[in-house]
Amino acid sequence: MVVKMVDRGRIIMGRLPKGADLLASLTRLCLEENVQLGVVRAIGAVTRARVGFYDQQHRTYRYLEFNRPHEIISLEGNISRKDGQPFVHAHIALMSEEGQMVGGHLVEGTEVFACEFVITEFIYEADNTFERIFDEETGLFLWPPRVKP
């Protein structure tokens, strides 16, 4: 899929406050800064984490909770629109003090200890390319397909 880009837009860098909810804070920042399309990355640490795994057969999310500190090895995601509002879709990889890796779909309930983020905004010619819509085939809210199977 090719999207005709007009400009890269802003790069927004910062730190989230200790105790903040990671996903809710990134979403709020996108709302406040009116970021409609972009990518997000972050590193740092959390005091507790909550991640999701999409059960493809049952078409529902299952959640795992880790109620102890973990390092954020990687947080990667995108920002697009859902219901006309900025929507952050991110996955996170975490490491425990024993070096065990866990991760999944970032959901609310992950508490920040220290987190530095970078959001790269994209400006594009307005259309509905990145407005999330319900996809009957998967049961998820996804971007409209641009390539036929």
Phi and psi restraints in degrees (value plus and minus 20) as a CYANA .aco file:
   2 VAL   PHI    -140.2  -100.2
   2 VAL   PSI     111.0   151.0
   3 VAL   PHI    -135.2   -95.2
   3 VAL   PSI     109.8   149.8
   4 LYS   PHI     -93.7   -53.7
   4 LYS   PSI      88.3   128.3
   5 MET   PHI    -105.4   -65.4
   5 MET   PSI     121.2   161.2
   6 VAL   PHI    -116.1   -76.1
   6 VAL   PSI     -61.5   -21.5
   7 ASP   PHI    -181.8  -141.8
   7 ASP   PSI     134.2   174.2
   8 ARG   PHI     -92.1   -52.1
   8 ARG   PSI     -46.0    -6.0
   9 GLY   PHI      61.7   101.7
   9 GLY   PSI    -176.1  -136.1
  10 ARG   PHI    -109.1   -69.1
  10 ARG   PSI     139.2   179.2
  11 ILE   PHI    -134.4   -94.4
  11 ILE   PSI     100.0   140.0
  12 ILE   PHI    -130.6   -90.6
  12 ILE   PSI      99.3   139.3
  13 MET   PHI    -141.0  -101.0
  13 MET   PSI     128.7   168.7
  14 GLY   PHI     159.3   199.3
  14 GLY   PSI    -191.1  -151.1
  15 ARG   PHI    -147.3  -107.3
  15 ARG   PSI     117.0   157.0
  16 LEU   PHI    -107.9   -67.9
  16 LEU   PSI     128.0   168.0
  17 PRO   PHI     -92.0   -52.0
  17 PRO   PSI     128.4   168.4
  18 LYS   PHI     -77.4   -37.4
  18 LYS   PSI     114.9   154.9
  19 GLY   PHI      71.7   111.7
  19 GLY   PSI     -29.8    10.2
  20 ALA   PHI     -92.6   -52.6
  20 ALA   PSI     133.5   173.5
  21 ASP   PHI     -99.6   -59.6
  21 ASP   PSI     105.0   145.0
  22 LEU   PHI     -81.0   -41.0
  22 LEU   PSI     -73.6   -33.6
  23 LEU   PHI     -88.6   -48.6
  23 LEU   PSI     -64.4   -24.4
  24 ALA   PHI     -81.1   -41.1
  24 ALA   PSI     -58.6   -18.6
  25 SER   PHI     -88.3   -48.3
  25 SER   PSI     -62.3   -22.3
  26 LEU   PHI     -85.1   -45.1
  26 LEU   PSI     -60.1   -20.1
  27 THR   PHI     -84.5   -44.5
  27 THR   PSI     -65.1   -25.1
  28 ARG   PHI     -81.3   -41.3
  28 ARG   PSI     -61.6   -21.6
  29 LEU   PHI     -80.8   -40.8
  29 LEU   PSI     -63.0   -23.0
  30 CYS   PHI     -83.6   -43.6
  30 CYS   PSI     -58.6   -18.6
  31 LEU   PHI     -84.1   -44.1
  31 LEU   PSI     -68.8   -28.8
  32 GLU   PHI     -83.0   -43.0
  32 GLU   PSI     -57.5   -17.5
  33 GLU   PHI    -112.6   -72.6
  33 GLU   PSI     -21.1    18.9
  34 ASN   PHI      37.0    77.0
  34 ASN   PSI      23.7    63.7
  35 VAL   PHI    -104.0   -64.0
  35 VAL   PSI      96.1   136.1
  36 GLN   PHI    -121.8   -81.8
  36 GLN   PSI     -41.6    -1.6
  37 LEU   PHI    -173.1  -133.1
  37 LEU   PSI     114.2   154.2
  38 GLY   PHI     151.8   191.8
  38 GLY   PSI    -189.7  -149.7
  39 VAL   PHI    -146.4  -106.4
  39 VAL   PSI     132.8   172.8
  40 VAL   PHI    -151.7  -111.7
  40 VAL   PSI     120.4   160.4
  41 ARG   PHI    -156.1  -116.1
  41 ARG   PSI     132.1   172.1
  42 ALA   PHI    -177.0  -137.0
  42 ALA   PSI     134.8   174.8
  43 ILE   PHI    -157.3  -117.3
  43 ILE   PSI     145.6   185.6
  44 GLY   PHI     126.5   166.5
  44 GLY   PSI    -159.6  -119.6
  45 ALA   PHI    -171.8  -131.8
  45 ALA   PSI     134.4   174.4
  46 VAL   PHI    -146.3  -106.3
  46 VAL   PSI     133.8   173.8
  47 THR   PHI    -107.4   -67.4
  47 THR   PSI     -47.5    -7.5
  48 ARG   PHI    -174.9  -134.9
  48 ARG   PSI     137.9   177.9
  49 ALA   PHI    -158.2  -118.2
  49 ALA   PSI     131.9   171.9
  50 ARG   PHI    -157.0  -117.0
  50 ARG   PSI     103.3   143.3
  51 VAL   PHI    -150.2  -110.2
  51 VAL   PSI     138.9   178.9
  52 GLY   PHI    -138.7   -98.7
  52 GLY   PSI     135.9   175.9
  53 PHE   PHI    -152.5  -112.5
  53 PHE   PSI     107.0   147.0
  54 TYR   PHI    -104.6   -64.6
  54 TYR   PSI      96.0   136.0
  55 ASP   PHI     -99.3   -59.3
  55 ASP   PSI      84.0   124.0
  56 GLN   PHI     -85.4   -45.4
  56 GLN   PSI     -53.9   -13.9
  57 GLN   PHI     -90.1   -50.1
  57 GLN   PSI     -63.9   -23.9
  58 HIS   PHI    -113.4   -73.4
  58 HIS   PSI     -25.7    14.3
  59 ARG   PHI      34.5    74.5
  59 ARG   PSI      29.4    69.4
  60 THR   PHI    -170.2  -130.2
  60 THR   PSI     134.7   174.7
  61 TYR   PHI    -104.5   -64.5
  61 TYR   PSI     121.6   161.6
  62 ARG   PHI    -130.1   -90.1
  62 ARG   PSI     126.4   166.4
  63 TYR   PHI    -140.1  -100.1
  63 TYR   PSI     123.8   163.8
  64 LEU   PHI    -139.7   -99.7
  64 LEU   PSI     119.0   159.0
  65 GLU   PHI    -140.1  -100.1
  65 GLU   PSI     117.1   157.1
  66 PHE   PHI    -143.5  -103.5
  66 PHE   PSI      84.0   124.0
  67 ASN   PHI    -114.4   -74.4
  67 ASN   PSI      29.8    69.8
  68 ARG   PHI    -176.9  -136.9
  68 ARG   PSI     145.9   185.9
  69 PRO   PHI     -83.7   -43.7
  69 PRO   PSI     125.6   165.6
  70 HIS   PHI    -163.8  -123.8
  70 HIS   PSI     130.5   170.5
  71 GLU   PHI    -104.8   -64.8
  71 GLU   PSI     121.5   161.5
  72 ILE   PHI    -104.9   -64.9
  72 ILE   PSI      86.6   126.6
  73 ILE   PHI     -96.1   -56.1
  73 ILE   PSI     -59.7   -19.7
  74 SER   PHI    -180.8  -140.8
  74 SER   PSI     117.7   157.7
  75 LEU   PHI    -148.0  -108.0
  75 LEU   PSI     101.1   141.1
  76 GLU   PHI    -149.6  -109.6
  76 GLU   PSI     117.0   157.0
  77 GLY   PHI    -184.9  -144.9
  77 GLY   PSI    -199.6  -159.6
  78 ASN   PHI    -147.9  -107.9
  78 ASN   PSI     143.6   183.6
  79 ILE   PHI    -145.0  -105.0
  79 ILE   PSI     106.5   146.5
  80 SER   PHI    -164.1  -124.1
  80 SER   PSI    -179.8  -139.8
  81 ARG   PHI    -133.5   -93.5
  81 ARG   PSI     124.3   164.3
  82 LYS   PHI    -158.8  -118.8
  82 LYS   PSI     106.2   146.2
  83 ASP   PHI      35.3    75.3
  83 ASP   PSI      15.0    55.0
  84 GLY   PHI      58.4    98.4
  84 GLY   PSI     -16.0    24.0
  85 GLN   PHI    -138.5   -98.5
  85 GLN   PSI     134.8   174.8
  86 PRO   PHI     -79.7   -39.7
  86 PRO   PSI     117.5   157.5
  87 PHE   PHI    -152.2  -112.2
  87 PHE   PSI     102.5   142.5
  88 VAL   PHI    -115.6   -75.6
  88 VAL   PSI     101.3   141.3
  89 HIS   PHI    -136.7   -96.7
  89 HIS   PSI      91.9   131.9
  90 ALA   PHI    -157.6  -117.6
  90 ALA   PSI     131.0   171.0
  91 HIS   PHI    -137.3   -97.3
  91 HIS   PSI     130.2   170.2
  92 ILE   PHI    -153.6  -113.6
  92 ILE   PSI     119.7   159.7
  93 ALA   PHI    -133.9   -93.9
  93 ALA   PSI     109.1   149.1
  94 LEU   PHI    -146.1  -106.1
  94 LEU   PSI     131.6   171.6
  95 MET   PHI    -147.0  -107.0
  95 MET   PSI     112.1   152.1
  96 SER   PHI    -100.9   -60.9
  96 SER   PSI     153.8   193.8
  97 GLU   PHI     -85.3   -45.3
  97 GLU   PSI     -39.6     0.4
  98 GLU   PHI    -106.3   -66.3
  98 GLU   PSI     -22.7    17.3
  99 GLY   PHI      67.8   107.8
  99 GLY   PSI     -11.1    28.9
 100 GLN   PHI    -100.6   -60.6
 100 GLN   PSI     115.9   155.9
 101 MET   PHI    -118.2   -78.2
 101 MET   PSI     117.1   157.1
 102 VAL   PHI    -157.9  -117.9
 102 VAL   PSI     145.6   185.6
 103 GLY   PHI     155.3   195.3
 103 GLY   PSI    -198.0  -158.0
 104 GLY   PHI     140.1   180.1
 104 GLY   PSI    -179.0  -139.0
 105 HIS   PHI     -93.1   -53.1
 105 HIS   PSI     102.4   142.4
 106 LEU   PHI     -89.3   -49.3
 106 LEU   PSI     107.2   147.2
 107 VAL   PHI    -148.9  -108.9
 107 VAL   PSI     146.8   186.8
 108 GLU   PHI     -81.5   -41.5
 108 GLU   PSI     125.3   165.3
 109 GLY   PHI      96.7   136.7
 109 GLY   PSI     -17.1    22.9
 110 THR   PHI    -117.8   -77.8
 110 THR   PSI      97.0   137.0
 111 GLU   PHI    -117.4   -77.4
 111 GLU   PSI     106.9   146.9
 112 VAL   PHI     -93.7   -53.7
 112 VAL   PSI     113.6   153.6
 113 PHE   PHI    -116.2   -76.2
 113 PHE   PSI     -72.9   -32.9
 114 ALA   PHI    -171.5  -131.5
 114 ALA   PSI     112.6   152.6
 115 CYS   PHI    -170.3  -130.3
 115 CYS   PSI     103.2   143.2
 116 GLU   PHI    -128.7   -88.7
 116 GLU   PSI     111.9   151.9
 117 PHE   PHI    -146.4  -106.4
 117 PHE   PSI     138.1   178.1
 118 VAL   PHI    -154.3  -114.3
 118 VAL   PSI     104.4   144.4
 119 ILE   PHI    -134.0   -94.0
 119 ILE   PSI     104.9   144.9
 120 THR   PHI    -126.6   -86.6
 120 THR   PSI      96.1   136.1
 121 GLU   PHI    -108.1   -68.1
 121 GLU   PSI     123.0   163.0
 122 PHE   PHI    -135.4   -95.4
 122 PHE   PSI     118.1   158.1
 123 ILE   PHI    -129.6   -89.6
 123 ILE   PSI     111.2   151.2
 124 TYR   PHI    -159.2  -119.2
 124 TYR   PSI     146.6   186.6
 125 GLU   PHI     -87.5   -47.5
 125 GLU   PSI     106.0   146.0
 126 ALA   PHI     -80.8   -40.8
 126 ALA   PSI     104.4   144.4
 127 ASP   PHI    -180.7  -140.7
 127 ASP   PSI    -188.4  -148.4
 128 ASN   PHI    -120.9   -80.9
 128 ASN   PSI       3.5    43.5
 129 THR   PHI     -74.9   -34.9
 129 THR   PSI     -58.7   -18.7
 130 PHE   PHI    -139.1   -99.1
 130 PHE   PSI      12.2    52.2
 131 GLU   PHI    -113.8   -73.8
 131 GLU   PSI      99.7   139.7
 132 ARG   PHI     -89.7   -49.7
 132 ARG   PSI     113.9   153.9
 133 ILE   PHI    -150.1  -110.1
 133 ILE   PSI     135.5   175.5
 134 PHE   PHI     -88.6   -48.6
 134 PHE   PSI     110.1   150.1
 135 ASP   PHI    -126.3   -86.3
 135 ASP   PSI      90.7   130.7
 136 GLU   PHI     -77.7   -37.7
 136 GLU   PSI     -57.6   -17.6
 137 GLU   PHI     -84.9   -44.9
 137 GLU   PSI     -55.0   -15.0
 138 THR   PHI    -128.9   -88.9
 138 THR   PSI     -41.9    -1.9
 139 GLY   PHI      61.4   101.4
 139 GLY   PSI      -5.3    34.7
 140 LEU   PHI    -134.7   -94.7
 140 LEU   PSI     140.1   180.1
 141 PHE   PHI    -111.2   -71.2
 141 PHE   PSI      91.0   131.0
 142 LEU   PHI    -147.7  -107.7
 142 LEU   PSI     148.7   188.7
 143 TRP   PHI     -88.0   -48.0
 143 TRP   PSI     131.1   171.1
 144 PRO   PHI     -81.1   -41.1
 144 PRO   PSI     122.7   162.7
 145 PRO   PHI     -88.9   -48.9
 145 PRO   PSI     126.5   166.5
 146 ARG   PHI    -137.4   -97.4
 146 ARG   PSI     -29.2    10.8
 147 VAL   PHI    -148.1  -108.1
 147 VAL   PSI     115.0   155.0
 148 LYS   PHI     -99.6   -59.6
 148 LYS   PSI     125.4   165.4
